[in-house]
Amino acid sequence: MSAEHPMSAAYAAFGLAPAMRAGDVLADGGYQVHRDFVDFVVDGRPLLFRLTDLDAVSPLASDVPPAIFTAQVRSLLLETDAPLEGGRHIIYGCPECADLACGAVTAVIQRDGADYIWRDFAWQTDEHPDLERNGYHGLGPFRFAGAGYRAALDSLIDGTEPPAARRRVLLIGARVAILARLAAALRAIGIGADITGDAAHVPADELRGYGAVFFGRALTPEQRAVVQAAFDRAGIDVAYVDGLAPVVPLLVAQIEHALDRRPAEQHRLTRLTAADGEADIEVTSPCRVRVTAYRLDRLRRGHTHDVFDGVLEPGRHRIALEAKAVKGEAFVVARTTGSVLVAAMAR
């Protein structure tokens, strides 16, 4: 832990921002669940960005019951007892089950007059963290002015916070079989999906529930225009996704990217292009990045190739792509825990 005593810590700005843990369809047939949550922002930067290789979400997840969500907020305000011994609170936990045994980032939260202090961050898997061995040395302590801290957290339960993300997708296309598989995959990772052949007569109230519209490759420009006109008449800002290829994990990645409407400064992964046998990737902070290539063979069958999985430092990076991974019509997906980018292989 830092040797700095919390009483001497300089003030840090506290804020909140929407965040996501992107869902995924894994090569072994499993799924990684999509989670929307509220991240903590310290001095203008998401706190999660300070933790390089962490697949986790805050306790302020959008899919927990309202009573539990409110209880989590009240706990962070110290209006209830700390959930862990020693005044410790879970800051980030397992996105799949929220079980402490899976590991969690915890910290002591305490009051000092009107101020709130977060200190002694650690990785914890049982009731007693080993601060010397598993502490995040150099992270914190953070002193937050009480008024701003309380106002930010109170906004989550008094109706003044930003509206929740729309995690529902409308799927439109000619190939019903691929749409059905795509819908099943999206539902498995926690994203609602509906299939329709025509959105022109769907009531506006129903259209408002969608965050994205997916178009199959066989749709004509005229058919797309009819759908877009329906959303325009309803005054709904929705993301449109043109399916790249009938490969479900690739399409899921496209939709995850489309549903992520956060501003650029809240992303770690900011650039992906693919050309000349390389993927060009840019990240804003140290993070683990996974790169996967998908290609179609002459019979239009999909093939998956794991290309890269490792921690990248801030800046631009070129990742070599094996020729067999991008032979023919090919696409590249880059992922961090909170961002997904997709690029077609340029020829």
N, C-alpha and C positions, 0 to 999 in steps of 0.2 A: 504494500500500500504506500501511497504517497506519505512523506513525513510531515507534510503540511497539516497543521491542526485546522479543523473545520471553522474554528472561530476566526481564523485569519484569512479564510478563503475570500477572494474577490467575488463581487456579484456576477452572476451569469444570467443571461436572458433565457426565460423558459417559455416554450410554446408547444403547440401541437400541430400535427399535419397528417392528412390521410396517407396511408401506406398500404402495401399489399405484399403478400407472399404468393408468388405466381404458382398456379397449379401446373401439373405436367402429366403426360402419359408416358410411363417409363418403358424401356425396352423389354423388360421382363414381364410385361403385362400388368404391372402395378400402377398405382396412381399417387400423385402428390397433390394434396388438397389445396385449393385456392382459399386464401384467407385475406379478408380486408380488415384492417385495424388502424388505430390511431397511434402514430409514433410520437415520441418525445423529441422536441427540437431544442437544442442547447446552443445558445449564441448563433442562431440562424442555421444550424446544421443538424440534420437528423442524428440522434444519438446512436442509432443502429449503424451508421456509417463509420463510427469509431471502432467497431468490432469487425475485424476483417472477414472471418470465415464462420459466420453464424447464421444458421437457418432457424429463425425464431420469430415470434410475434409478441407484441406487448399484451398485457392483460385486457386492454381496451379494444377487444375484437368486436366487429359489427354483428357477428352471428351468435353471440352469447345472449341469453335471456335478459330482458331489461333490468330485472331486479338484481341479477348478478353483475351486470355492467355498472349499475349505480353503486353497488357495494364496492366494486373495485375502485371507483372514483373516490368514494368516501374514505377508503383505506389509504389512498395516496394523499388525501388531505389530513390524515391522522385523526379522523373522527371516529375510527374504530381501532381495535387492537391490531397490531401487526400480525400477518398470517404466519410468520416464521419467528423462531426464537431470536433474541437479541435485537428486536426492532427491525428485522429484515423484511424486505418486500420483494416480490418477483417483478423485475423490470422487463425481462424477455423470457418467454418459456417455449416449450415444444409446440410447434404449430399443428401437430397431429392429435395430441392427447392431453397436453397441458400438465403432464405428470412430472413432478419434481425429480423422480428417478431417472427421467430422460435427460435431465440437466437443465439448468436455468441460470440466467444472469440475475443476481440479487444485489441489493444494496440496503444499507441502513438509511432510513428516512427519519429525521428528527426535526424538532422545532428549536429555534434559537430566537427568543422574542417573537416578533412577527414573521421572521424569515423561516424558510424551509431549507434543510441541508440534505443532500444526497452524498453519501460517502461509503468507503470500504466496499467497492464493487468487487464481486467474486463470482466464479463459476461454482454452482452448488448442485449436488446430487442427493444430499441427505440433510438431516436436520442441523448438522454442524459443519459449516464451510471451513476449509483450511486456507486462511487468508494468505499465509506465506507461500503456499504452493499454488493455489488456484486464484489468487487475487489478481485483479486487473490493475497492475501497478502503473501509476501515472494517469489513470482515469478518475477525474474528480480530485478532491471533493468539489461539489457545486453548491453554491449558495444562491438561492432564488428569493427575490423580494416577495413577501407574502401576498401582497395585493394582486400582483400580476399572476403569480402561481395559482392562487385560488380562482381568479377570474377565468383563466384558461380551462381549468378542470371543471369549474361550475358550468361553463358553457356547454359541456357535453351532456348535461342533464336538465338544462333549463330551456332547451329549444332554440338556442342561438347558434349552435354549431352548424357547419356546412351540411347539406343534405347527404344522405348515405349514397354510396356508389350503386349504380344500377347493374346488378350482376345477372342479367338475363339477356339471351341472344335469340334473335329471330333468324331461322335458317330457311333459305329459299333456294331451290335448285331443281334440276331435272332428274338427278340420280338419287332416288329415294333411299337406296341401300346405303350409300355413303353418308347421306344426311342422318339416317337412323343411327349409324355407328358413331358419327360425330356427336349427335345429341346425347347418346348414352355416355360417351367419354366426358362430355362437359358436365353432365349431371353427377357423374362419379367424383369429379373433383370439386363439386360445390357450385357450379354455375348453371343456372336455369336455362333451358333451351326448348324452343317450340319450332315445329316445322309447318310451313304453309306454302301453298302454291301461288297465293295472291294476297297482298296486304292492302289492296286498294279499299276494301270494305271493312277492314278491322276498325272498331271504334277507337277514337283518339285516346280515351282513358286507358285502353289496353296497350296502345302503342307507347305510351309514356313509361311503361314498365321496362322497356328494352334499352340497354346501353349500347348494343351493336346489332347490325344486320349483316348476315353472311350471305354472299351470292356465290352459287356454284358456277363453275367455269362455262357451263353450257347455256347460261342465261344470255339473252341478247341485250344490247344496249337499251332497246325499247322497253323490255321487261324491267330492267333496273330503274329506268326513268319513272315508270309507273309507281314503283315502291317508294322511291325518293320523294315523289310528289305527294304521296300519302303522308309521309312524315313532315314534309314542309307545310302542308295544310294544317296539320295539328300543331305546328310551331315547336317541334321536338328536335333538339340537337342530338344526333345519334351518329356513331361511328359506322362506316361502311367497310366491309371486308370482302375483297375479291379473292376467292379461293385460288391458291397457287397450283395445287395438285391434289389428287384424291388420296392423300396420306394423312390419316387422322392426327397423329402427333404434330405434324407440321401445321395443320389447320387449327388445332388447339392453340399452338404458339401464336399464330396470327391473331386469333380472337383474344388471347390474353393481352397481347400488345394493344389491340384496339380498345379494350376496356380500361386501360390505364390512361386516365386523362390528367394525371398530375403534371405540374409544370416541370420544365427541364431540370431545374436546380434540385429537385427531389429525386433524381435518378442517379444511380451509380454508373449504369451502362448507357452511354449516350450516342454511340456510333457503331454501325456494322455495315460493311460493304464486302462483297466477295467477287474477286476477279483474278485472272492469271494465276490460278492455283493457290491463292492466299485469301484469308479472311482478315480484314482490317478492322480492328476493334479499338474503341476508346472508352476508358473508365475514368471516373472523377475521384475515386478513393480506392484504397486497397480492398480487393474483394475476390472471392472465388468466382470464376467464370467457367461455365461448361459450354463447349461448342459441339454441335451435332450437325452432320450433313445428311440430307435426304436426297435420293435420286430416283428417277423413273427409268426402268430398262425399256427395251424395244417392245415388250409386251404390256407396257404401262403398269408394271408391278413396282411397288415401292420398296426401297432398300434404305437401311439406316446405318450410319457409320459414326461412332464416337470419335471425335477429332482431338479434343483437348479438354482437360479438367485440371485447373490449377489456379493459384492466386496470382493476380496481375496487379502491378503497382499503377498509380495514377499516370495517365498518358495514353498514347496510341501504341498499339501492338499489332504485329503481323504474325498470323498463325498459318503455318504451311498446311495445305490440304492435299492428301494423297490423291493421285490421279483417279484411282478406282472409286474414291468416295464421291467424286463430282463428275463422273463420266456421264455424258448425255445431258438431259434436263435435270438440273440439280439446284438445291436450295440449302442455305445455311441458317441455323438458329443459334443464337448466343443467349445465355441465361445467367443471371445472378438470382439470388433468392427473391429479389423484389422487382426485377425488370426482365423483359424478354424482347429481343429484336430478331427480325427475320429478313433475309436478303436472298434474292434470286442470284444464282451464279451467272455473272456476265460473261459473254463470249466475244 
